[in-house]
Amino acid sequence: MNFYVFLAPSHQSATVHKGSCPHCNEGRGQRRPGLKANLATEWLGPHLDSNNAFAIARESGVKNVTGCGHCKPENTV
Ligand SMILES: [Zn+2]
């Protein structure tokens, strides 16, 4: 299984998703026409291990690192 980090520096947040999550869609995210281009976001991945994805999320330097409430990736570190 793949894991991805959704990074939103402007919100100081990083969220870890499973690749199969509909919010992640294997790192492509949800297509949202009209989403403002100045809200810079980024998908980091794929990562093969959820703990590794959480580590990458923390290393990105944002304040809030969470797991997606929908797909609930495990963080066992
Ligand atoms: Zn998710």
N, CA, C, O and the ligand as a Tripos MOL2 file, in Angstrom:
@<TRIPOS>MOLECULE
protein
  309   307    78     0     0
PROTEIN
NO_CHARGES

@<TRIPOS>ATOM
      1 N           0.8410   -1.2040    0.0000 N.3       1 MET1
      2 CA          0.0000    0.0000    0.0000 C.3       1 MET1
      3 C           0.8720    1.2470    0.0000 C.2       1 MET1
      4 O           1.9120    1.2890    0.6570 O.2       1 MET1
      5 N           0.4460    2.2480   -0.7320 N.am      2 ASN2
      6 CA          1.1630    3.5180   -0.7710 C.3       2 ASN2
      7 C           0.5470    4.5170    0.1990 C.2       2 ASN2
      8 O          -0.6510    4.4880    0.4810 O.2       2 ASN2
      9 N           1.3980    5.3940    0.6950 N.am      3 PHE3
     10 CA          0.9500    6.4790    1.5700 C.3       3 PHE3
     11 C           1.4710    7.7930    1.0160 C.2       3 PHE3
     12 O           2.5660    7.8630    0.4580 O.2       3 PHE3
     13 N           0.6770    8.8170    1.1790 N.am      4 TYR4
     14 CA          1.0400   10.1370    0.6620 C.3       4 TYR4
     15 C           0.8530   11.1840    1.7480 C.2       4 TYR4
     16 O           0.0250   11.0340    2.6470 O.2       4 TYR4
     17 N           1.6430   12.2500    1.6430 N.am      5 VAL5
     18 CA          1.5050   13.3850    2.5520 C.3       5 VAL5
     19 C           0.9430   14.5630    1.7630 C.2       5 VAL5
     20 O           1.5020   14.9760    0.7470 O.2       5 VAL5
     21 N          -0.1720   15.0920    2.2540 N.am      6 PHE6
     22 CA         -0.7250   16.3010    1.6550 C.3       6 PHE6
     23 C          -0.2010   17.4900    2.4490 C.2       6 PHE6
     24 O          -0.5280   17.6730    3.6220 O.2       6 PHE6
     25 N           0.6210   18.2930    1.7770 N.am      7 LEU7
     26 CA          1.2930   19.3890    2.4530 C.3       7 LEU7
     27 C           0.6560   20.7240    2.0550 C.2       7 LEU7
     28 O           0.5470   21.0560    0.8750 O.2       7 LEU7
     29 N           0.2430   21.4720    3.0730 N.am      8 ALA8
     30 CA         -0.3580   22.7930    2.8460 C.3       8 ALA8
     31 C           0.3640   23.8090    3.7250 C.2       8 ALA8
     32 O          -0.1040   24.1410    4.8140 O.2       8 ALA8
     33 N           1.5100   24.3030    3.2420 N.am      9 PRO9
     34 CA          2.3310   25.2130    4.0580 C.3       9 PRO9
     35 C           1.5730   26.4530    4.5070 C.2       9 PRO9
     36 O           1.8120   26.9640    5.6000 O.2       9 PRO9
     37 N           0.6630   26.9380    3.6740 N.am     10 SER10
     38 CA         -0.0680   28.1520    4.0430 C.3      10 SER10
     39 C          -0.9820   27.9060    5.2340 C.2      10 SER10
     40 O          -1.3600   28.8500    5.9290 O.2      10 SER10
     41 N          -1.3400   26.6590    5.4760 N.am     11 HIS11
     42 CA         -2.1660   26.3010    6.6340 C.3      11 HIS11
     43 C          -1.3430   25.6510    7.7360 C.2      11 HIS11
     44 O          -1.8810   25.2130    8.7520 O.2      11 HIS11
     45 N          -0.0220   25.5930    7.5220 N.am     12 GLN12
     46 CA          0.8540   24.9340    8.4970 C.3      12 GLN12
     47 C           0.3800   23.5230    8.7980 C.2      12 GLN12
     48 O           0.4130   23.0760    9.9450 O.2      12 GLN12
     49 N          -0.0610   22.8230    7.7570 N.am     13 SER13
     50 CA         -0.5850   21.4930    8.0090 C.3      13 SER13
     51 C          -0.0790   20.4710    6.9950 C.2      13 SER13
     52 O           0.1600   20.7730    5.8260 O.2      13 SER13
     53 N           0.0700   19.2570    7.4960 N.am     14 ALA14
     54 CA          0.4100   18.1190    6.6480 C.3      14 ALA14
     55 C          -0.4840   16.9670    7.0800 C.2      14 ALA14
     56 O          -0.6080   16.6820    8.2710 O.2      14 ALA14
     57 N          -1.1050   16.3070    6.1110 N.am     15 THR15
     58 CA         -2.0230   15.2090    6.4050 C.3      15 THR15
     59 C          -1.5740   13.9690    5.6610 C.2      15 THR15
     60 O          -1.3110   14.0100    4.4590 O.2      15 THR15
     61 N          -1.4880   12.8610    6.3900 N.am     16 VAL16
     62 CA         -1.0710   11.6060    5.7740 C.3      16 VAL16
     63 C          -2.3130   10.8390    5.3160 C.2      16 VAL16
     64 O          -3.2910   10.7170    6.0520 O.2      16 VAL16
     65 N          -2.2520   10.3290    4.0920 N.am     17 HIS17
     66 CA         -3.3530    9.5560    3.5070 C.3      17 HIS17
     67 C          -2.8380    8.2360    2.9780 C.2      17 HIS17
     68 O          -1.6720    8.0960    2.6100 O.2      17 HIS17
     69 N          -3.7500    7.2640    2.9510 N.am     18 LYS18
     70 CA         -3.4960    6.0720    2.1500 C.3      18 LYS18
     71 C          -3.7440    6.4310    0.6970 C.2      18 LYS18
     72 O          -4.5850    7.2730    0.3820 O.2      18 LYS18
     73 N          -2.9910    5.7720   -0.1920 N.am     19 GLY19
     74 CA         -3.1560    6.0640   -1.6110 C.3      19 GLY19
     75 C          -4.5600    5.7780   -2.1080 C.2      19 GLY19
     76 O          -5.0360    6.4120   -3.0490 O.2      19 GLY19
     77 N          -5.2210    4.8180   -1.4720 N.am     20 SER20
     78 CA         -6.5580    4.4150   -1.8980 C.3      20 SER20
     79 C          -7.6410    5.3680   -1.4020 C.2      20 SER20
     80 O          -8.8010    5.2520   -1.7990 O.2      20 SER20
     81 N          -7.2640    6.3130   -0.5300 N.am     21 CYS21
     82 CA         -8.2550    7.2470    0.0160 C.3      21 CYS21
     83 C          -8.8230    8.1340   -1.1010 C.2      21 CYS21
     84 O          -8.0700    8.6350   -1.9350 O.2      21 CYS21
     85 N         -10.1500    8.3280   -1.1170 N.am     22 PRO22
     86 CA        -10.7330    9.1820   -2.1540 C.3      22 PRO22
     87 C         -10.2490   10.6300   -2.0780 C.2      22 PRO22
     88 O         -10.3090   11.3590   -3.0680 O.2      22 PRO22
     89 N          -9.7710   11.0450   -0.9050 N.am     23 HIS23
     90 CA         -9.2430   12.4000   -0.7800 C.3      23 HIS23
     91 C          -7.8260   12.5060   -1.3530 C.2      23 HIS23
     92 O          -7.3340   13.5960   -1.6420 O.2      23 HIS23
     93 N          -7.1890   11.3500   -1.5070 N.am     24 CYS24
     94 CA         -5.7960   11.3090   -1.9790 C.3      24 CYS24
     95 C          -5.7290   10.9100   -3.4460 C.2      24 CYS24
     96 O          -5.0740   11.5670   -4.2550 O.2      24 CYS24
     97 N          -6.4290    9.8060   -3.7780 N.am     25 ASN25
     98 CA         -6.4830    9.3480   -5.1700 C.3      25 ASN25
     99 C          -5.0770    9.1360   -5.7250 C.2      25 ASN25
    100 O          -4.7380    9.6330   -6.7990 O.2      25 ASN25
    101 N          -4.2610    8.3840   -4.9690 N.am     26 GLU26
    102 CA         -2.8730    8.0760   -5.3430 C.3      26 GLU26
    103 C          -2.0530    9.3390   -5.6320 C.2      26 GLU26
    104 O          -1.2620    9.3860   -6.5750 O.2      26 GLU26
    105 N          -2.2600   10.3420   -4.8060 N.am     27 GLY27
    106 CA         -1.4530   11.5530   -4.9130 C.3      27 GLY27
    107 C          -1.9690   12.5800   -5.9030 C.2      27 GLY27
    108 O          -1.3750   13.6440   -6.0730 O.2      27 GLY27
    109 N          -3.0760   12.2570   -6.5540 N.am     28 ARG28
    110 CA         -3.6240   13.2300   -7.5020 C.3      28 ARG28
    111 C          -4.6210   14.1680   -6.8300 C.2      28 ARG28
    112 O          -4.9300   15.2400   -7.3510 O.2      28 ARG28
    113 N          -5.1260   13.7450   -5.6540 N.am     29 GLY29
    114 CA         -6.0620   14.5890   -4.9360 C.3      29 GLY29
    115 C          -7.4080   14.6700   -5.6150 C.2      29 GLY29
    116 O          -7.6680   13.9960   -6.6120 O.2      29 GLY29
    117 N          -8.2360   15.4880   -5.0700 N.am     30 GLN30
    118 CA         -9.5460   15.6940   -5.6630 C.3      30 GLN30
    119 C          -9.4690   16.8310   -6.6550 C.2      30 GLN30
    120 O          -8.9000   17.8890   -6.3850 O.2      30 GLN30
    121 N         -10.0480   16.5880   -7.7930 N.am     31 ARG31
    122 CA        -10.0810   17.6540   -8.7960 C.3      31 ARG31
    123 C         -11.0980   18.6990   -8.3520 C.2      31 ARG31
    124 O         -12.2800   18.4050   -8.1720 O.2      31 ARG31
    125 N         -10.6250   19.8920   -8.1850 N.am     32 ARG32
    126 CA        -11.5410   20.9420   -7.7630 C.3      32 ARG32
    127 C         -11.3830   22.1400   -8.6800 C.2      32 ARG32
    128 O         -10.5500   23.0120   -8.4380 O.2      32 ARG32
    129 N         -12.1760   22.1780   -9.7190 N.am     33 PRO33
    130 CA        -12.1000   23.3140  -10.6410 C.3      33 PRO33
    131 C         -12.3730   24.6120   -9.8810 C.2      33 PRO33
    132 O         -13.2880   24.6790   -9.0610 O.2      33 PRO33
    133 N         -11.5940   25.6100  -10.1540 N.am     34 GLY34
    134 CA        -11.8240   26.8910   -9.5030 C.3      34 GLY34
    135 C         -11.0350   27.0780   -8.2300 C.2      34 GLY34
    136 O         -11.0520   28.1540   -7.6330 O.2      34 GLY34
    137 N         -10.3320   26.0160   -7.8060 N.am     35 LEU35
    138 CA         -9.4870   26.1660   -6.6240 C.3      35 LEU35
    139 C          -8.4140   27.2110   -6.9130 C.2      35 LEU35
    140 O          -7.7500   27.1730   -7.9490 O.2      35 LEU35
    141 N          -8.2630   28.1210   -5.9990 N.am     36 LYS36
    142 CA         -7.3340   29.2220   -6.2320 C.3      36 LYS36
    143 C          -5.8930   28.7200   -6.3380 C.2      36 LYS36
    144 O          -5.4200   27.9660   -5.4880 O.2      36 LYS36
    145 N          -5.2140   29.1480   -7.3850 N.am     37 ALA37
    146 CA         -3.8680   28.6670   -7.6640 C.3      37 ALA37
    147 C          -2.8590   29.1660   -6.6310 C.2      37 ALA37
    148 O          -1.7840   28.5870   -6.4800 O.2      37 ALA37
    149 N          -3.2050   30.2310   -5.9280 N.am     38 ASN38
    150 CA         -2.2330   30.7700   -4.9790 C.3      38 ASN38
    151 C          -2.2270   30.0000   -3.6570 C.2      38 ASN38
    152 O          -1.3900   30.2550   -2.7910 O.2      38 ASN38
    153 N          -3.1570   29.0610   -3.5040 N.am     39 LEU39
    154 CA         -3.1040   28.1970   -2.3270 C.3      39 LEU39
    155 C          -2.1970   27.0140   -2.6560 C.2      39 LEU39
    156 O          -2.6540   25.9510   -3.0740 O.2      39 LEU39
    157 N          -0.9160   27.2300   -2.4580 N.am     40 ALA40
    158 CA          0.0650   26.2290   -2.8590 C.3      40 ALA40
    159 C          -0.0260   25.0030   -1.9590 C.2      40 ALA40
    160 O           0.1420   25.0920   -0.7420 O.2      40 ALA40
    161 N          -0.2920   23.8670   -2.5740 N.am     41 THR41
    162 CA         -0.2900   22.6060   -1.8480 C.3      41 THR41
    163 C           0.5170   21.5960   -2.6490 C.2      41 THR41
    164 O           0.7830   21.7820   -3.8360 O.2      41 THR41
    165 N           0.8920   20.5440   -1.9790 N.am     42 GLU42
    166 CA          1.7910   19.5860   -2.6100 C.3      42 GLU42
    167 C           1.5200   18.1860   -2.0710 C.2      42 GLU42
    168 O           1.2420   18.0180   -0.8840 O.2      42 GLU42
    169 N           1.5990   17.1940   -2.9290 N.am     43 TRP43
    170 CA          1.5380   15.7960   -2.4870 C.3      43 TRP43
    171 C           2.9520   15.2480   -2.4520 C.2      43 TRP43
    172 O           3.6840   15.3350   -3.4380 O.2      43 TRP43
    173 N           3.3360   14.6850   -1.3170 N.am     44 LEU44
    174 CA          4.6520   14.0630   -1.1890 C.3      44 LEU44
    175 C           4.4700   12.5520   -1.1530 C.2      44 LEU44
    176 O           3.7340   12.0360   -0.3130 O.2      44 LEU44
    177 N           5.1180   11.8570   -2.0380 N.am     45 GLY45
    178 CA          4.9860   10.4130   -2.0440 C.3      45 GLY45
    179 C           5.0490    9.8700   -3.4590 C.2      45 GLY45
    180 O           5.3280   10.6240   -4.3920 O.2      45 GLY45
    181 N           4.8030    8.6040   -3.6410 N.am     46 PRO46
    182 CA          4.3200    7.6510   -2.6260 C.3      46 PRO46
    183 C           5.4060    7.1790   -1.6470 C.2      46 PRO46
    184 O           6.5860    7.0830   -1.9830 O.2      46 PRO46
    185 N           4.9540    6.8930   -0.4350 N.am     47 HIS47
    186 CA          5.8000    6.2560    0.5650 C.3      47 HIS47
    187 C           5.2140    4.8800    0.8430 C.2      47 HIS47
    188 O           3.9960    4.7190    0.9230 O.2      47 HIS47
    189 N           6.0860    3.8910    0.9900 N.am     48 LEU48
    190 CA          5.6050    2.5150    1.1570 C.3      48 LEU48
    191 C           5.2160    2.2040    2.5930 C.2      48 LEU48
    192 O           4.5860    1.1800    2.8610 O.2      48 LEU48
    193 N           5.5840    3.0770    3.5110 N.am     49 ASP49
    194 CA          5.3810    2.8020    4.9260 C.3      49 ASP49
    195 C           4.7020    4.0090    5.5690 C.2      49 ASP49
    196 O           5.1360    5.1420    5.3660 O.2      49 ASP49
    197 N           3.6510    3.7780    6.3360 N.am     50 SER50
    198 CA          2.9050    4.9040    6.9090 C.3      50 SER50
    199 C           3.7590    5.6820    7.9110 C.2      50 SER50
    200 O           3.6750    6.9090    7.9820 O.2      50 SER50
    201 N           4.5770    4.9730    8.6800 N.am     51 ASN51
    202 CA          5.4260    5.6800    9.6410 C.3      51 ASN51
    203 C           6.4280    6.5810    8.9250 C.2      51 ASN51
    204 O           6.7400    7.6790    9.3840 O.2      51 ASN51
    205 N           6.9190    6.0980    7.8060 N.am     52 ASN52
    206 CA          7.8310    6.9020    7.0030 C.3      52 ASN52
    207 C           7.1170    8.1440    6.4790 C.2      52 ASN52
    208 O           7.6900    9.2340    6.4580 O.2      52 ASN52
    209 N           5.8740    7.9770    6.0590 N.am     53 ALA53
    210 CA          5.1050    9.1250    5.5700 C.3      53 ALA53
    211 C           4.9130   10.1570    6.6870 C.2      53 ALA53
    212 O           5.0290   11.3600    6.4530 O.2      53 ALA53
    213 N           4.6170    9.6790    7.9030 N.am     54 PHE54
    214 CA          4.4670   10.6140    9.0280 C.3      54 PHE54
    215 C           5.7870   11.3210    9.3240 C.2      54 PHE54
    216 O           5.8010   12.5080    9.6500 O.2      54 PHE54
    217 N           6.8960   10.5900    9.2090 N.am     55 ALA55
    218 CA          8.2070   11.1930    9.4540 C.3      55 ALA55
    219 C           8.4860   12.2930    8.4330 C.2      55 ALA55
    220 O           8.9680   13.3700    8.7830 O.2      55 ALA55
    221 N           8.1780   12.0120    7.1710 N.am     56 ILE56
    222 CA          8.3680   13.0120    6.1190 C.3      56 ILE56
    223 C           7.4920   14.2360    6.4050 C.2      56 ILE56
    224 O           7.9230   15.3760    6.2310 O.2      56 ILE56
    225 N           6.2620   13.9820    6.8450 N.am     57 ALA57
    226 CA          5.3400   15.0780    7.1470 C.3      57 ALA57
    227 C           5.9080   15.9730    8.2460 C.2      57 ALA57
    228 O           5.8320   17.1990    8.1580 O.2      57 ALA57
    229 N           6.4790   15.3520    9.2850 N.am     58 ARG58
    230 CA          7.0410   16.1440   10.3880 C.3      58 ARG58
    231 C           8.2700   16.9170    9.9300 C.2      58 ARG58
    232 O           8.4940   18.0540   10.3450 O.2      58 ARG58
    233 N           9.0620   16.2840    9.0700 N.am     59 GLU59
    234 CA         10.2820   16.9350    8.5920 C.3      59 GLU59
    235 C           9.9900   18.1250    7.6930 C.2      59 GLU59
    236 O          10.8620   18.9610    7.4570 O.2      59 GLU59
    237 N           8.7590   18.2000    7.1900 N.am     60 SER60
    238 CA          8.4260   19.3130    6.3000 C.3      60 SER60
    239 C           8.3930   20.6390    7.0550 C.2      60 SER60
    240 O           8.4560   21.7060    6.4430 O.2      60 SER60
    241 N           8.2940   20.5740    8.3820 N.am     61 GLY61
    242 CA          8.3940   21.7890    9.1840 C.3      61 GLY61
    243 C           7.0800   22.4650    9.5170 C.2      61 GLY61
    244 O           7.0730   23.4850   10.2060 O.2      61 GLY61
    245 N           5.9590   21.9190    9.0430 N.am     62 VAL62
    246 CA          4.6770   22.5300    9.3980 C.3      62 VAL62
    247 C           4.2940   22.1370   10.8260 C.2      62 VAL62
    248 O           4.7840   21.1450   11.3660 O.2      62 VAL62
    249 N           3.4040   22.9400   11.4250 N.am     63 LYS63
    250 CA          3.0830   22.7310   12.8460 C.3      63 LYS63
    251 C           2.1520   21.5480   13.0730 C.2      63 LYS63
    252 O           2.3070   20.8110   14.0470 O.2      63 LYS63
    253 N           1.1920   21.3650   12.1810 N.am     64 ASN64
    254 CA          0.1450   20.3770   12.4260 C.3      64 ASN64
    255 C           0.2800   19.1790   11.4920 C.2      64 ASN64
    256 O           0.0490   19.2870   10.2870 O.2      64 ASN64
    257 N           0.6560   18.0440   12.0610 N.am     65 VAL65
    258 CA          0.7590   16.8090   11.2920 C.3      65 VAL65
    259 C          -0.3180   15.8540   11.7920 C.2      65 VAL65
    260 O          -0.3500   15.5020   12.9720 O.2      65 VAL65
    261 N          -1.1880   15.4430   10.8960 N.am     66 THR66
    262 CA         -2.2860   14.5590   11.2830 C.3      66 THR66
    263 C          -2.4470   13.4410   10.2720 C.2      66 THR66
    264 O          -1.9590   13.5260    9.1450 O.2      66 THR66
    265 N          -3.1370   12.3960   10.6910 N.am     67 GLY67
    266 CA         -3.5600   11.3520    9.7710 C.3      67 GLY67
    267 C          -4.9660   11.6720    9.3090 C.2      67 GLY67
    268 O          -5.7690   12.2310   10.0570 O.2      67 GLY67
    269 N          -5.2520   11.3150    8.0860 N.am     68 CYS68
    270 CA         -6.5790   11.5720    7.5420 C.3      68 CYS68
    271 C          -7.6390   10.8720    8.3900 C.2      68 CYS68
    272 O          -7.4750    9.7040    8.7430 O.2      68 CYS68
    273 N          -8.7190   11.5720    8.7190 N.am     69 GLY69
    274 CA         -9.7930   10.9870    9.5030 C.3      69 GLY69
    275 C         -10.6450   10.0200    8.7140 C.2      69 GLY69
    276 O         -11.4390    9.2710    9.2820 O.2      69 GLY69
    277 N         -10.4820   10.0370    7.4090 N.am     70 HIS70
    278 CA        -11.2880    9.1630    6.5480 C.3      70 HIS70
    279 C         -10.6050    7.8110    6.3510 C.2      70 HIS70
    280 O         -11.2160    6.7640    6.5660 O.2      70 HIS70
    281 N          -9.3330    7.8390    5.9390 N.am     71 CYS71
    282 CA         -8.6460    6.5770    5.6370 C.3      71 CYS71
    283 C          -7.8230    6.0740    6.8220 C.2      71 CYS71
    284 O          -7.3920    4.9210    6.8270 O.2      71 CYS71
    285 N          -7.6000    6.9240    7.8270 N.am     72 LYS72
    286 CA         -6.9580    6.5500    9.0860 C.3      72 LYS72
    287 C          -5.6550    5.7390    8.9220 C.2      72 LYS72
    288 O          -5.5950    4.5730    9.3130 O.2      72 LYS72
    289 N          -4.6320    6.3550    8.3490 N.am     73 PRO73
    290 CA         -3.3370    5.6630    8.2450 C.3      73 PRO73
    291 C          -2.7350    5.4630    9.6340 C.2      73 PRO73
    292 O          -2.8630    6.3200   10.5070 O.2      73 PRO73
    293 N          -2.0780    4.3200    9.8250 N.am     74 GLU74
    294 CA         -1.4960    4.0210   11.1250 C.3      74 GLU74
    295 C          -0.1960    4.7750   11.3370 C.2      74 GLU74
    296 O           0.6190    4.9200   10.4270 O.2      74 GLU74
    297 N          -0.0250    5.2500   12.5600 N.am     75 ASN75
    298 CA          1.2220    5.8830   12.9660 C.3      75 ASN75
    299 C           1.6600    5.2060   14.2420 C.2      75 ASN75
    300 O           1.1580    5.5230   15.3200 O.2      75 ASN75
    301 N           2.5950    4.2710   14.1320 N.am     76 THR76
    302 CA          2.9420    3.4290   15.2680 C.3      76 THR76
    303 C           4.2690    3.7890   15.9030 C.2      76 THR76
    304 O           4.7650    3.0790   16.7790 O.2      76 THR76
    305 N           4.8470    4.9070   15.4540 N.am     77 VAL77
    306 CA          6.1220    5.3220   16.0590 C.3      77 VAL77
    307 C           5.8320    6.1150   17.3310 C.2      77 VAL77
    308 O           6.7600    6.5630   18.0050 O.2      77 VAL77
    309 ZN         -7.3610   10.0050    3.5160 Zn       78 ZN78
@<TRIPOS>BOND
     1     1     2 1
     2     2     3 1
     3     3     4 2
     4     3     5 am
     5     5     6 1
     6     6     7 1
     7     7     8 2
     8     7     9 am
     9     9    10 1
    10    10    11 1
    11    11    12 2
    12    11    13 am
    13    13    14 1
    14    14    15 1
    15    15    16 2
    16    15    17 am
    17    17    18 1
    18    18    19 1
    19    19    20 2
    20    19    21 am
    21    21    22 1
    22    22    23 1
    23    23    24 2
    24    23    25 am
    25    25    26 1
    26    26    27 1
    27    27    28 2
    28    27    29 am
    29    29    30 1
    30    30    31 1
    31    31    32 2
    32    31    33 am
    33    33    34 1
    34    34    35 1
    35    35    36 2
    36    35    37 am
    37    37    38 1
    38    38    39 1
    39    39    40 2
    40    39    41 am
    41    41    42 1
    42    42    43 1
    43    43    44 2
    44    43    45 am
    45    45    46 1
    46    46    47 1
    47    47    48 2
    48    47    49 am
    49    49    50 1
    50    50    51 1
    51    51    52 2
    52    51    53 am
    53    53    54 1
    54    54    55 1
    55    55    56 2
    56    55    57 am
    57    57    58 1
    58    58    59 1
    59    59    60 2
    60    59    61 am
    61    61    62 1
    62    62    63 1
    63    63    64 2
    64    63    65 am
    65    65    66 1
    66    66    67 1
    67    67    68 2
    68    67    69 am
    69    69    70 1
    70    70    71 1
    71    71    72 2
    72    71    73 am
    73    73    74 1
    74    74    75 1
    75    75    76 2
    76    75    77 am
    77    77    78 1
    78    78    79 1
    79    79    80 2
    80    79    81 am
    81    81    82 1
    82    82    83 1
    83    83    84 2
    84    83    85 am
    85    85    86 1
    86    86    87 1
    87    87    88 2
    88    87    89 am
    89    89    90 1
    90    90    91 1
    91    91    92 2
    92    91    93 am
    93    93    94 1
    94    94    95 1
    95    95    96 2
    96    95    97 am
    97    97    98 1
    98    98    99 1
    99    99   100 2
   100    99   101 am
   101   101   102 1
   102   102   103 1
   103   103   104 2
   104   103   105 am
   105   105   106 1
   106   106   107 1
   107   107   108 2
   108   107   109 am
   109   109   110 1
   110   110   111 1
   111   111   112 2
   112   111   113 am
   113   113   114 1
   114   114   115 1
   115   115   116 2
   116   115   117 am
   117   117   118 1
   118   118   119 1
   119   119   120 2
   120   119   121 am
   121   121   122 1
   122   122   123 1
   123   123   124 2
   124   123   125 am
   125   125   126 1
   126   126   127 1
   127   127   128 2
   128   127   129 am
   129   129   130 1
   130   130   131 1
   131   131   132 2
   132   131   133 am
   133   133   134 1
   134   134   135 1
   135   135   136 2
   136   135   137 am
   137   137   138 1
   138   138   139 1
   139   139   140 2
   140   139   141 am
   141   141   142 1
   142   142   143 1
   143   143   144 2
   144   143   145 am
   145   145   146 1
   146   146   147 1
   147   147   148 2
   148   147   149 am
   149   149   150 1
   150   150   151 1
   151   151   152 2
   152   151   153 am
   153   153   154 1
   154   154   155 1
   155   155   156 2
   156   155   157 am
   157   157   158 1
   158   158   159 1
   159   159   160 2
   160   159   161 am
   161   161   162 1
   162   162   163 1
   163   163   164 2
   164   163   165 am
   165   165   166 1
   166   166   167 1
   167   167   168 2
   168   167   169 am
   169   169   170 1
   170   170   171 1
   171   171   172 2
   172   171   173 am
   173   173   174 1
   174   174   175 1
   175   175   176 2
   176   175   177 am
   177   177   178 1
   178   178   179 1
   179   179   180 2
   180   179   181 am
   181   181   182 1
   182   182   183 1
   183   183   184 2
   184   183   185 am
   185   185   186 1
   186   186   187 1
   187   187   188 2
   188   187   189 am
   189   189   190 1
   190   190   191 1
   191   191   192 2
   192   191   193 am
   193   193   194 1
   194   194   195 1
   195   195   196 2
   196   195   197 am
   197   197   198 1
   198   198   199 1
   199   199   200 2
   200   199   201 am
   201   201   202 1
   202   202   203 1
   203   203   204 2
   204   203   205 am
   205   205   206 1
   206   206   207 1
   207   207   208 2
   208   207   209 am
   209   209   210 1
   210   210   211 1
   211   211   212 2
   212   211   213 am
   213   213   214 1
   214   214   215 1
   215   215   216 2
   216   215   217 am
   217   217   218 1
   218   218   219 1
   219   219   220 2
   220   219   221 am
   221   221   222 1
   222   222   223 1
   223   223   224 2
   224   223   225 am
   225   225   226 1
   226   226   227 1
   227   227   228 2
   228   227   229 am
   229   229   230 1
   230   230   231 1
   231   231   232 2
   232   231   233 am
   233   233   234 1
   234   234   235 1
   235   235   236 2
   236   235   237 am
   237   237   238 1
   238   238   239 1
   239   239   240 2
   240   239   241 am
   241   241   242 1
   242   242   243 1
   243   243   244 2
   244   243   245 am
   245   245   246 1
   246   246   247 1
   247   247   248 2
   248   247   249 am
   249   249   250 1
   250   250   251 1
   251   251   252 2
   252   251   253 am
   253   253   254 1
   254   254   255 1
   255   255   256 2
   256   255   257 am
   257   257   258 1
   258   258   259 1
   259   259   260 2
   260   259   261 am
   261   261   262 1
   262   262   263 1
   263   263   264 2
   264   263   265 am
   265   265   266 1
   266   266   267 1
   267   267   268 2
   268   267   269 am
   269   269   270 1
   270   270   271 1
   271   271   272 2
   272   271   273 am
   273   273   274 1
   274   274   275 1
   275   275   276 2
   276   275   277 am
   277   277   278 1
   278   278   279 1
   279   279   280 2
   280   279   281 am
   281   281   282 1
   282   282   283 1
   283   283   284 2
   284   283   285 am
   285   285   286 1
   286   286   287 1
   287   287   288 2
   288   287   289 am
   289   289   290 1
   290   290   291 1
   291   291   292 2
   292   291   293 am
   293   293   294 1
   294   294   295 1
   295   295   296 2
   296   295   297 am
   297   297   298 1
   298   298   299 1
   299   299   300 2
   300   299   301 am
   301   301   302 1
   302   302   303 1
   303   303   304 2
   304   303   305 am
   305   305   306 1
   306   306   307 1
   307   307   308 2
@<TRIPOS>SUBSTRUCTURE
     1 MET1         2 RESIDUE 1 A MET
     2 ASN2         6 RESIDUE 1 A ASN
     3 PHE3        10 RESIDUE 1 A PHE
     4 TYR4        14 RESIDUE 1 A TYR
     5 VAL5        18 RESIDUE 1 A VAL
     6 PHE6        22 RESIDUE 1 A PHE
     7 LEU7        26 RESIDUE 1 A LEU
     8 ALA8        30 RESIDUE 1 A ALA
     9 PRO9        34 RESIDUE 1 A PRO
    10 SER10       38 RESIDUE 1 A SER
    11 HIS11       42 RESIDUE 1 A HIS
    12 GLN12       46 RESIDUE 1 A GLN
    13 SER13       50 RESIDUE 1 A SER
    14 ALA14       54 RESIDUE 1 A ALA
    15 THR15       58 RESIDUE 1 A THR
    16 VAL16       62 RESIDUE 1 A VAL
    17 HIS17       66 RESIDUE 1 A HIS
    18 LYS18       70 RESIDUE 1 A LYS
    19 GLY19       74 RESIDUE 1 A GLY
    20 SER20       78 RESIDUE 1 A SER
    21 CYS21       82 RESIDUE 1 A CYS
    22 PRO22       86 RESIDUE 1 A PRO
    23 HIS23       90 RESIDUE 1 A HIS
    24 CYS24       94 RESIDUE 1 A CYS
    25 ASN25       98 RESIDUE 1 A ASN
    26 GLU26      102 RESIDUE 1 A GLU
    27 GLY27      106 RESIDUE 1 A GLY
    28 ARG28      110 RESIDUE 1 A ARG
    29 GLY29      114 RESIDUE 1 A GLY
    30 GLN30      118 RESIDUE 1 A GLN
    31 ARG31      122 RESIDUE 1 A ARG
    32 ARG32      126 RESIDUE 1 A ARG
    33 PRO33      130 RESIDUE 1 A PRO
    34 GLY34      134 RESIDUE 1 A GLY
    35 LEU35      138 RESIDUE 1 A LEU
    36 LYS36      142 RESIDUE 1 A LYS
    37 ALA37      146 RESIDUE 1 A ALA
    38 ASN38      150 RESIDUE 1 A ASN
    39 LEU39      154 RESIDUE 1 A LEU
    40 ALA40      158 RESIDUE 1 A ALA
    41 THR41      162 RESIDUE 1 A THR
    42 GLU42      166 RESIDUE 1 A GLU
    43 TRP43      170 RESIDUE 1 A TRP
    44 LEU44      174 RESIDUE 1 A LEU
    45 GLY45      178 RESIDUE 1 A GLY
    46 PRO46      182 RESIDUE 1 A PRO
    47 HIS47      186 RESIDUE 1 A HIS
    48 LEU48      190 RESIDUE 1 A LEU
    49 ASP49      194 RESIDUE 1 A ASP
    50 SER50      198 RESIDUE 1 A SER
    51 ASN51      202 RESIDUE 1 A ASN
    52 ASN52      206 RESIDUE 1 A ASN
    53 ALA53      210 RESIDUE 1 A ALA
    54 PHE54      214 RESIDUE 1 A PHE
    55 ALA55      218 RESIDUE 1 A ALA
    56 ILE56      222 RESIDUE 1 A ILE
    57 ALA57      226 RESIDUE 1 A ALA
    58 ARG58      230 RESIDUE 1 A ARG
    59 GLU59      234 RESIDUE 1 A GLU
    60 SER60      238 RESIDUE 1 A SER
    61 GLY61      242 RESIDUE 1 A GLY
    62 VAL62      246 RESIDUE 1 A VAL
    63 LYS63      250 RESIDUE 1 A LYS
    64 ASN64      254 RESIDUE 1 A ASN
    65 VAL65      258 RESIDUE 1 A VAL
    66 THR66      262 RESIDUE 1 A THR
    67 GLY67      266 RESIDUE 1 A GLY
    68 CYS68      270 RESIDUE 1 A CYS
    69 GLY69      274 RESIDUE 1 A GLY
    70 HIS70      278 RESIDUE 1 A HIS
    71 CYS71      282 RESIDUE 1 A CYS
    72 LYS72      286 RESIDUE 1 A LYS
    73 PRO73      290 RESIDUE 1 A PRO
    74 GLU74      294 RESIDUE 1 A GLU
    75 ASN75      298 RESIDUE 1 A ASN
    76 THR76      302 RESIDUE 1 A THR
    77 VAL77      306 RESIDUE 1 A VAL
    78 ZN78       309 GROUP 0 **** ****
